Amino acid sequence: MAYTITRRVTFCAGHRVFGHESKCNNLHGHNYTVLFDAQADELDELGRVIDFAVLKERLKGWIDEYWDHGLILMESDPIVPMMTRSLGQKCYLLSQNPTAENLAEHLLHHAAPEALLGVGVRVVRVTLWETENCCAVAEL
């Protein structure tokens, strides 16, 4: 049997979808909401998957360090050198465009495993809300 809990995390970040056919090609920002579904095969001695505070500390901690109040850009985006070298902006570089889908996938496959290393739970689903009307889901 598997047990699943969900932790909600919010953050603010800028991005642009380089090559987008419309306004998302411009540098802009969002107030993101992420739902992390964490799973364990057994409950701990207190009857929990994990303490919600630990999920917050680890997952929100990763987001705060790398994404919150920064820019998330594709590494081949031509504005990267100006943002990082000339302006000294906090930038996180991805190999693909920072769409909601790619951000959810990155959180699921890279950020969550790194943030939860050694705690005995795994994130099996990430739902990333880019706006109150639009979200993307990545799941194992």
C-alpha positions, 0 to 999 in steps of 0.5 A: 500500500502507498500513502500520499500527502500534498504540500502547497508551495508558492513563489514568484519568478520571472521567465520568458518562453523564447520563440513563443508566438505571442506575448510570452516571448517577453520577459514577465513574471508569475505568482506560482503555486505548486502542489507536491504529492509525496508518497511513502510505502509505510507510515512513520511511527506517528502515522505520517508519510512525513511531517508537513513542515519537513516537506515545506522546509525541503521543497520550499527551501529549494525553490527559495534558493533557486527560483523565488524572486529570480529569472528562470530561462532557457540556457540558450536564450540570447538574453542570458549573458546580459541578465547574468553577467551585465545585470547580475540577476539571479537566474536559473538556467534550464536546457529547455524553455521554462514553460509550466510543463517543463517547470513541473517536470524539472521539479518532479525529476530534479528538484524534489529528489535533490531536496528530499534526499535521505528522508524516505519519501518520493514526490510522485506528482507535481502540479504547477499553477502558472496563473489561477486558470492554468496549470501543468502536471508532471507525474511518475 
